[in-house]
């Protein structure tokens, strides 16, 4: 990423490119079957791309989650991506989007990333239109910190962490922070 960073942060480098070149490989490294290589049926895929979500109280407003991470068919967390030119740290619109998707899916945690920046949100707080990007954020780091944040990601957002209860424990410890 670092070698070609300048071209990635230009506005014409898009979200799909980012997902294929950086986000997918990162979550593969965290042990997720991003491409359904195991051949699971739709209901049991570990990672669903563009999963629909309906907003509570609205019958007609369907949106699509970039990544839904699931175990045994149960959604555990989502990842919403933006192209690298979007500044995650202060982007209230993107933060509201990921929080709304997760809140309507009744999830505890979600991740917002453009690979440059990573933000983890507590999604049990009802999202409001005037919320700032900081609302519900419990963790923020830059891609240059990925090596030192790897143990954090792997202790919370891997299949093994979820199966061993670390994900739920982390969500409980950070509720409302």
C-alpha positions as CSV (number, residue, x, y, z in Angstrom):
1,X,0.0,0.0,0.0
2,X,2.7,2.4,1.0
3,X,4.6,2.1,-2.3
4,X,1.6,3.4,-4.3
5,X,-0.2,5.4,-1.6
6,X,-0.3,8.6,-3.6
7,X,-2.3,7.0,-6.5
8,X,-4.7,5.3,-4.0
9,X,-5.7,8.5,-2.3
10,X,-6.6,10.2,-5.6
11,X,-10.3,10.3,-6.1
12,X,-10.4,8.0,-9.1
13,X,-9.1,5.0,-7.1
14,X,-12.4,3.4,-6.2
15,X,-13.9,1.4,-3.4
16,X,-14.1,-1.8,-5.4
17,X,-10.4,-1.7,-6.2
18,X,-9.6,-1.0,-2.5
19,X,-11.7,-4.0,-1.4
20,X,-10.2,-6.4,-3.9
21,X,-6.6,-5.3,-3.4
22,X,-6.4,-4.6,0.3
23,X,-9.5,-5.3,2.4
24,X,-10.2,-8.9,1.1
25,X,-6.6,-10.0,1.6
26,X,-6.5,-8.5,5.1
27,X,-9.6,-10.4,6.2
28,X,-8.3,-13.6,4.5
29,X,-5.2,-13.2,6.7
30,X,-7.5,-12.9,9.7
31,X,-8.8,-16.3,8.8
32,X,-12.1,-15.5,7.0
33,X,-13.2,-17.3,3.9
34,X,-13.9,-14.0,1.9
35,X,-14.4,-15.9,-1.4
36,X,-16.4,-18.8,-0.1
37,X,-13.7,-21.3,-1.1
38,X,-15.3,-23.8,1.2
39,X,-18.4,-23.8,-1.0
40,X,-20.9,-23.1,1.8
41,X,-24.5,-22.6,0.9
42,X,-25.7,-19.0,0.8
43,X,-27.2,-19.1,4.3
44,X,-23.8,-20.3,5.8
45,X,-21.2,-18.3,4.0
46,X,-18.7,-16.7,6.4
47,X,-18.5,-13.5,4.4
48,X,-21.4,-12.0,2.5
49,X,-20.7,-9.1,0.1
50,X,-23.4,-6.5,-0.4
51,X,-25.8,-8.0,2.1
52,X,-29.2,-6.2,2.1
53,X,-30.3,-4.5,5.3
54,X,-33.7,-3.0,5.9
55,X,-34.0,0.0,8.3
56,X,-36.2,-0.5,11.3
57,X,-39.6,1.1,10.9
58,X,-39.1,1.5,7.1
59,X,-40.5,-1.1,4.7
60,X,-39.1,0.2,1.5
61,X,-35.6,1.5,2.4
62,X,-33.1,-1.3,1.7
63,X,-29.4,-0.6,1.7
64,X,-26.4,-2.9,1.2
65,X,-23.6,-3.7,3.6
66,X,-20.2,-4.1,2.0
67,X,-19.1,-7.0,4.2
68,X,-21.1,-9.1,6.6
69,X,-19.0,-11.5,8.7
70,X,-21.0,-14.5,10.0
71,X,-20.6,-17.7,11.8
72,X,-23.1,-20.5,11.4
73,X,-25.3,-18.2,9.4
74,X,-25.4,-15.6,12.2
75,X,-24.1,-12.1,11.5
76,X,-21.5,-11.0,14.0
77,X,-20.1,-7.8,12.6
78,X,-20.0,-5.7,9.4
79,X,-17.3,-3.8,7.6
80,X,-18.2,-0.8,5.5
81,X,-15.5,0.5,3.2
82,X,-14.8,3.9,1.6
83,X,-12.3,4.8,-1.0
84,X,-9.0,6.1,0.4
85,X,-9.7,9.7,-0.5
86,X,-12.6,9.7,2.1
87,X,-11.2,10.9,5.4
88,X,-12.7,8.5,8.0
89,X,-11.6,10.2,11.1
90,X,-13.9,13.2,10.7
91,X,-16.5,11.8,8.2
92,X,-19.8,11.9,10.1
93,X,-21.7,10.7,7.0
94,X,-19.7,7.5,6.7
95,X,-19.8,6.9,10.4
96,X,-23.5,7.3,10.5
97,X,-23.9,4.9,7.6
98,X,-22.0,2.1,9.2
99,X,-23.6,2.6,12.6
100,X,-27.1,2.7,11.0
101,X,-26.4,-0.5,9.1
102,X,-25.2,-2.3,12.2
103,X,-27.8,-0.9,14.5
104,X,-30.6,-2.0,12.1
105,X,-28.9,-5.4,11.9
106,X,-28.9,-5.5,15.8
107,X,-25.1,-5.9,15.9
108,X,-22.8,-4.7,18.7
109,X,-19.7,-3.7,16.7
110,X,-18.8,-2.6,13.2
111,X,-15.7,-1.4,11.3
112,X,-15.4,1.5,9.0
113,X,-12.3,1.7,6.9
114,X,-10.7,3.1,3.8
115,X,-7.5,1.1,4.6
116,X,-5.8,4.4,5.3
117,X,-7.8,4.7,8.5
118,X,-9.7,2.2,10.6
119,X,-12.5,2.9,13.0
120,X,-14.4,0.5,15.3
121,X,-17.9,1.5,16.5
122,X,-20.1,0.4,19.3
123,X,-23.4,0.1,17.4
124,X,-25.8,-0.3,20.3
125,X,-26.1,3.5,20.5
126,X,-29.1,4.6,18.3
127,X,-27.7,6.6,15.4
128,X,-29.0,10.1,14.9
129,X,-28.7,12.3,11.9
130,X,-26.6,15.0,13.6
131,X,-24.1,12.5,15.2
132,X,-20.4,13.4,14.8
133,X,-17.9,10.8,13.5
134,X,-16.7,10.2,17.1
135,X,-20.1,9.1,18.4
136,X,-19.9,5.4,19.3
137,X,-16.3,5.1,18.1
138,X,-14.2,2.9,20.5
139,X,-11.1,2.5,18.4
140,X,-9.3,4.4,15.7
141,X,-5.9,3.8,14.0
142,X,-4.0,4.5,10.8
143,X,-2.7,1.9,8.4
144,X,0.8,2.6,9.5
145,X,-0.2,1.2,12.9
146,X,-1.5,-2.1,11.4
147,X,1.5,-4.1,12.5
148,X,1.1,-3.1,16.1
149,X,-2.7,-3.3,15.9
150,X,-2.6,-6.8,14.3
151,X,-2.9,-8.5,17.7
152,X,-6.0,-6.3,18.5
153,X,-7.6,-7.2,15.2
154,X,-6.8,-10.9,15.6
155,X,-7.9,-11.0,19.2
156,X,-11.4,-9.5,18.4
157,X,-12.3,-9.9,14.7
158,X,-11.2,-13.4,13.8
159,X,-13.4,-16.5,13.6
160,X,-11.5,-18.0,16.4
161,X,-11.9,-14.9,18.6
162,X,-15.6,-15.0,18.1
163,X,-15.8,-18.7,18.8
164,X,-13.8,-18.3,22.0
165,X,-15.9,-15.4,23.2
166,X,-13.3,-12.7,22.9
167,X,-15.4,-10.7,20.5
168,X,-18.4,-10.6,22.8
169,X,-16.2,-9.9,25.8
170,X,-14.6,-7.0,24.0
171,X,-18.0,-5.6,23.0
172,X,-19.3,-5.9,26.6
173,X,-16.2,-4.2,28.0
174,X,-16.5,-1.3,25.6
175,X,-20.2,-0.7,25.7
176,X,-21.0,3.0,25.7
177,X,-17.4,4.1,25.7
